Amino acid sequence: MKKILTGFLMVFCIIGSITAQTRGSEQRGQYMQGSGQDLTGIYEIELANGMVADLRGISSNNGIAVVQNSRNGAQTQRWRFERLSTGRYIIINMHSGKAMDVEGGVNQRNNGAKIHQWDVHRGASQQWHIFAGGDGWFGIQNENSKRVLDMSASNFNVVGHQFHQWEETNNTQNKRFRLLRVGEVTSVGPDYSGTYEIHLTNGFVVDLRGISSNNGIAVIQNTRNGGATQRWRFERLSQTDNIYIIINASTGKAIDVNERSRDNGGRLHQWDTHRAASQQWRVTDAGSGFVRLQNVHSGKMMDMSASNFNNAGHQFHQWENNNGQNQQFRLVR
């Protein structure tokens, strides 16, 4: 009788343990099972060793290493998968807002190239193909290099070691990941896609200095005349962010920050559309039908200097947010 009771207690404990583990998994989220589905969402990227993809520290600087680390639930261990029209994904860190990228960008296709975070520009080095690896595991392949996200076998159990890219030679555990969904991504605010005149509160509109299609032509404020140089196409990059490329209807060139400056006073001009972060603008509500335009690369606002606010022909620059009327715009179709 004693043996029967002992056996019963052991079975009970095992069942309880399994139930507790299952509940723990449910509390963390849901593991994805196949690559055919839309994987847009927020995930922990888990390795077979139980560690997850993380940043080395909490800095938002470019170049910070993407490493494996023990799970702690921090935002640096959460990654937003943003699906492109091609079916590829941009993988963006929830803490820093920077994208998983290959060190050296599009010029680096070699085995061993390190993985780090960088400003989101959505180029090929930041695009990742997610493919099924079997049994709920995934491979993550870089669009530019065609190599996969990899943790070196010799450092597979070393906390804090940096990821690199490597050719897909076999279905090994250091190249496979589970995606644990920990949050949803929803559309953010209204969709401003379309062609507009961009009006300032002083009655001027955003224009070009002349009708040239050359790179470097100044973006200025001017008296409204209905010309094509005063019309701008807002091209939305993602349904999960209010980020746009702003393209002139006459020249087909984008509003860009001169020399990718992050400084106050960096001048705005037109340039060939390359869609890098210096050409990306976040549209935010400023109230009363106005919006602000924030450069993704610098974090600064499109701005008309207060001293020249009433001067037609003056060039726009970027400046830190001051909540002033010289940083507010109305989009008129």
C-alpha positions as CSV (number, residue, x, y, z in Angstrom):
1,M,0.0,0.0,0.0
2,K,2.8,2.4,0.9
3,K,4.5,1.7,-2.5
4,I,1.2,2.4,-4.3
5,L,0.8,5.7,-2.5
6,T,4.4,6.7,-3.2
7,G,3.9,5.9,-6.9
8,F,0.7,7.9,-7.0
9,L,2.4,10.9,-5.4
10,M,5.3,10.7,-7.9
11,V,2.9,10.7,-10.9
12,F,0.9,13.6,-9.3
13,C,4.1,15.7,-8.9
14,I,5.2,15.0,-12.5
15,I,1.8,16.1,-13.8
16,G,1.9,19.2,-11.6
17,S,5.4,20.0,-12.9
18,I,4.3,19.7,-16.6
19,T,1.2,21.8,-15.9
20,A,3.3,24.5,-14.2
21,Q,5.7,24.6,-17.1
22,T,2.9,24.8,-19.6
23,R,1.3,27.7,-17.7
24,G,4.7,29.4,-17.5
25,S,5.0,29.2,-21.3
26,E,1.4,30.5,-21.7
27,Q,2.2,33.5,-19.5
28,R,5.3,34.3,-21.6
29,G,3.5,34.0,-25.0
30,Q,3.0,31.7,-28.0
31,Y,5.7,30.0,-30.0
32,M,5.3,30.4,-33.8
33,Q,5.1,27.2,-35.8
34,G,5.4,27.9,-39.5
35,S,7.0,30.5,-41.9
36,G,3.9,30.6,-44.2
37,Q,2.1,32.9,-41.8
38,D,2.5,36.7,-41.4
39,L,5.0,37.0,-38.5
40,T,4.4,40.7,-37.9
41,G,4.6,41.1,-34.2
42,I,6.9,41.4,-31.2
43,Y,9.0,38.4,-30.2
44,E,11.7,37.0,-28.0
45,I,14.2,35.2,-30.3
46,E,15.1,32.1,-28.5
47,L,18.1,29.7,-29.1
48,A,18.2,26.0,-28.4
49,N,20.5,26.8,-25.4
50,G,17.6,28.7,-23.7
51,M,19.2,32.1,-24.3
52,V,17.6,34.9,-26.3
53,A,18.8,37.6,-28.7
54,D,19.7,40.8,-26.8
55,L,21.7,44.0,-27.0
56,R,25.1,44.4,-25.3
57,G,23.9,47.0,-22.8
58,I,21.1,49.4,-23.1
59,S,22.6,52.0,-25.4
60,S,20.7,53.2,-28.4
61,N,23.9,54.0,-30.3
62,N,24.6,52.6,-33.7
63,G,27.0,49.6,-33.7
64,I,25.9,48.1,-30.4
65,A,26.4,44.3,-30.6
66,V,23.5,41.9,-30.9
67,V,24.3,39.1,-28.5
68,Q,22.8,36.0,-26.8
69,N,21.9,36.4,-23.2
70,S,19.9,34.8,-20.3
71,R,16.3,35.7,-20.5
72,N,15.3,38.6,-18.2
73,G,12.2,40.0,-19.9
74,A,13.8,43.4,-20.7
75,Q,12.8,45.5,-23.7
76,T,16.3,44.9,-25.2
77,Q,15.3,41.3,-25.6
78,R,12.2,42.1,-27.5
79,W,12.2,42.5,-31.3
80,R,9.5,43.9,-33.6
81,F,9.2,42.0,-36.9
82,E,8.0,44.4,-39.6
83,R,6.9,42.7,-42.8
84,L,7.8,44.3,-46.1
85,S,5.8,43.9,-49.3
86,T,8.5,41.4,-50.5
87,G,7.7,39.1,-47.6
88,R,11.1,39.9,-45.9
89,Y,11.2,41.4,-42.4
90,I,13.0,44.3,-40.7
91,I,13.8,43.2,-37.1
92,I,13.7,46.2,-34.8
93,N,14.7,46.3,-31.1
94,M,11.9,47.5,-28.9
95,H,14.3,49.4,-26.5
96,S,16.5,51.3,-29.0
97,G,14.2,51.4,-32.1
98,K,17.3,50.4,-34.2
99,A,17.3,47.5,-36.7
100,M,19.3,44.3,-36.7
101,D,21.9,44.8,-39.3
102,V,25.2,43.3,-40.6
103,E,28.3,45.2,-39.7
104,G,29.6,46.8,-43.0
105,G,26.1,46.9,-44.5
106,V,25.6,45.9,-48.1
107,N,29.4,45.7,-48.7
108,Q,29.7,42.8,-46.2
109,R,28.7,39.3,-47.5
110,N,31.4,37.2,-45.8
111,N,31.1,34.5,-43.2
112,G,31.7,35.8,-39.7
113,A,30.5,39.4,-40.3
114,K,29.1,40.6,-37.0
115,I,25.5,41.5,-36.3
116,H,24.7,44.8,-34.6
117,Q,22.0,47.5,-34.4
118,W,21.8,50.5,-36.7
119,D,19.4,53.2,-37.7
120,V,16.5,51.8,-39.6
121,H,17.0,52.4,-43.3
122,R,15.3,49.2,-44.6
123,G,18.2,48.4,-47.0
124,A,19.0,44.8,-48.0
125,S,21.4,44.3,-45.1
126,Q,18.5,44.9,-42.7
127,Q,16.1,42.6,-44.6
128,W,15.7,39.1,-43.2
129,H,14.0,36.1,-44.7
130,I,12.3,33.8,-42.1
131,F,12.2,30.2,-43.2
132,A,11.0,27.1,-41.4
133,G,13.7,24.8,-39.9
134,G,11.3,22.1,-38.7
135,D,9.6,21.3,-35.3
136,G,8.8,25.0,-34.7
137,W,12.3,26.3,-35.3
138,F,13.2,29.0,-37.8
139,G,16.2,30.1,-39.8
140,I,16.8,33.8,-40.3
141,Q,18.6,34.7,-43.6
142,N,20.0,38.0,-44.6
143,E,18.7,39.3,-47.9
144,N,21.9,41.0,-48.9
145,S,24.5,38.3,-48.0
146,K,22.2,35.2,-48.3
147,R,23.9,34.0,-45.1
148,V,22.0,33.2,-41.9
149,L,22.0,34.5,-38.3
150,D,24.4,32.3,-36.4
151,M,26.0,31.8,-33.0
152,S,29.4,30.2,-33.4
153,A,29.5,26.6,-32.1
154,S,32.5,27.2,-30.0
155,N,30.7,30.0,-28.1
156,F,27.2,28.5,-28.2
157,N,26.9,28.4,-24.4
158,V,28.8,31.6,-23.7
159,V,26.5,34.4,-22.3
160,G,27.0,37.7,-24.0
161,H,28.7,36.4,-27.2
162,Q,27.9,38.3,-30.4
163,F,25.9,36.9,-33.3
164,H,27.4,36.8,-36.8
165,Q,26.3,35.6,-40.2
166,W,27.4,32.3,-41.7
167,E,26.5,30.2,-44.8
168,E,23.6,27.8,-44.4
169,T,25.4,24.5,-44.6
170,N,23.3,22.3,-42.4
171,N,20.4,22.3,-40.1
172,T,22.4,22.9,-36.9
173,Q,21.0,24.2,-33.6
174,N,23.3,27.3,-33.6
175,K,21.5,28.5,-36.7
176,R,17.9,27.9,-35.5
177,F,15.6,30.0,-33.4
178,R,12.2,29.8,-31.8
179,L,10.0,33.0,-32.0
180,L,8.0,33.6,-28.8
181,R,5.3,36.1,-29.4
182,V,5.2,38.6,-26.5
183,G,3.2,41.4,-28.1
184,E,1.1,42.6,-31.1
185,V,1.9,45.3,-33.6
186,T,-1.0,47.5,-34.6
187,S,-1.3,50.3,-37.1
188,V,-0.3,53.6,-35.5
189,G,-2.5,56.6,-36.2
190,P,-4.0,57.8,-39.5
191,D,-2.4,57.0,-42.8
192,Y,-1.1,60.1,-44.5
193,S,-0.2,58.4,-47.8
194,G,-1.0,60.8,-50.6
195,T,0.1,64.0,-52.3
196,Y,-0.1,67.3,-50.4
197,E,0.8,70.9,-50.2
198,I,2.5,71.4,-46.9
199,H,1.3,74.6,-45.3
200,L,2.9,76.5,-42.5
201,T,1.0,78.6,-39.9
202,N,2.5,81.8,-41.6
203,G,0.6,81.0,-44.8
204,F,3.6,79.9,-46.8
205,V,4.0,76.4,-48.3
206,V,7.0,74.1,-48.6
207,D,8.7,74.5,-52.0
208,L,12.0,74.1,-53.8
209,R,14.4,76.9,-54.6
210,G,13.8,76.8,-58.4
211,I,12.6,74.0,-60.6
212,S,15.9,72.1,-60.9
213,S,16.0,68.3,-60.4
214,N,19.6,68.4,-59.2
215,N,20.6,67.0,-55.9
216,G,21.2,69.6,-53.2
217,I,18.4,72.1,-54.2
218,A,17.2,73.8,-51.0
219,V,13.8,73.0,-49.5
220,I,12.3,76.4,-48.7
221,Q,9.1,78.2,-47.6
222,N,7.4,80.2,-50.4
223,T,4.2,82.0,-51.4
224,R,1.7,79.5,-52.7
225,N,1.4,79.4,-56.5
226,G,0.0,75.9,-57.1
227,G,3.1,74.7,-58.9
228,A,4.2,71.1,-58.9
229,T,7.3,71.9,-56.9
230,Q,4.9,72.8,-54.0
231,R,3.3,69.4,-54.0
232,W,4.8,66.5,-52.0
233,R,4.0,62.8,-52.1
234,F,4.0,61.1,-48.7
235,E,5.0,57.4,-49.2
236,R,4.5,55.3,-46.0
237,L,7.2,52.8,-45.2
238,S,5.3,50.7,-42.8
239,Q,1.7,50.1,-41.5
240,T,3.2,49.9,-38.0
241,D,4.8,53.3,-37.9
242,N,3.9,56.8,-39.1
243,I,7.1,57.0,-41.0
244,Y,7.2,58.5,-44.5
245,I,9.5,59.4,-47.4
246,I,8.4,62.9,-48.6
247,I,9.0,63.1,-52.4
248,N,8.6,66.2,-54.5
249,A,5.9,65.8,-57.3
250,S,8.0,67.7,-59.8
251,T,11.5,66.3,-59.4
252,G,10.9,62.9,-57.8
253,K,13.6,63.7,-55.2
254,A,13.1,63.2,-51.4
255,I,13.4,65.7,-48.6
256,D,16.8,64.8,-47.0
257,V,19.1,66.2,-44.3
258,N,22.4,67.6,-45.7
259,E,25.3,65.2,-45.0
260,R,23.0,63.1,-42.7
261,S,23.6,65.7,-39.9
262,R,22.2,65.1,-36.4
263,D,22.9,68.6,-35.4
264,N,20.5,71.5,-34.8
265,G,20.6,73.6,-38.0
266,G,21.2,70.7,-40.4
267,R,19.8,72.1,-43.7
268,L,17.1,70.3,-45.7
269,H,17.4,69.8,-49.4
270,Q,16.2,67.4,-52.1
271,W,18.2,64.3,-53.0
272,D,17.9,61.1,-54.9
273,T,15.4,58.9,-53.1
274,H,17.4,56.2,-51.2
275,R,15.0,55.8,-48.3
276,A,17.7,55.8,-45.6
277,A,17.0,57.2,-42.2
278,S,17.9,60.7,-43.1
279,Q,15.0,60.7,-45.6
280,Q,12.5,59.1,-43.2
281,W,10.1,61.4,-41.4
282,R,7.8,60.5,-38.6
283,V,4.4,62.3,-38.8
284,T,3.0,63.2,-35.3
285,D,-0.2,65.0,-34.4
286,A,0.4,68.6,-33.2
287,G,-3.3,69.4,-32.6
288,S,-5.8,71.6,-34.4
289,G,-5.2,69.9,-37.7
290,F,-1.4,70.4,-37.7
291,V,1.4,67.8,-37.7
292,R,5.1,67.8,-36.8
293,L,7.7,66.1,-39.1
294,Q,10.5,64.4,-37.2
295,N,13.6,63.1,-38.9
296,V,14.2,59.4,-38.0
297,H,18.0,59.7,-38.3
298,S,18.5,62.8,-36.1
299,G,15.3,62.8,-34.0
300,K,15.0,66.5,-34.8
301,M,12.0,68.4,-36.3
302,M,11.6,70.0,-39.6
303,D,11.9,73.7,-38.6
304,M,11.8,77.2,-40.0
305,S,14.0,79.5,-37.9
306,A,11.9,82.0,-35.8
307,S,14.0,84.9,-37.1
308,N,13.2,84.1,-40.7
309,F,9.6,82.8,-40.2
310,N,8.1,85.5,-42.3
311,N,10.7,85.6,-45.0
312,A,9.7,83.9,-48.3
313,G,12.5,81.8,-49.8
314,H,14.2,80.9,-46.6
315,Q,15.6,77.3,-46.3
316,F,14.3,74.8,-43.8
317,H,16.6,73.1,-41.3
318,Q,16.1,70.6,-38.5
319,W,15.9,71.6,-34.8
320,E,15.1,69.9,-31.5
321,N,11.4,69.9,-30.6
322,N,10.3,73.2,-29.2
323,N,6.5,72.8,-29.7
324,G,6.6,76.1,-31.7
325,Q,4.4,77.1,-34.6
326,N,7.6,77.1,-36.8
327,Q,7.6,73.3,-36.5
328,Q,3.9,72.8,-37.3
329,F,2.4,72.0,-40.7
330,R,-1.0,71.4,-42.2
331,L,-1.2,68.8,-45.0
332,V,-3.6,70.0,-47.7
333,R,-4.6,67.6,-50.6
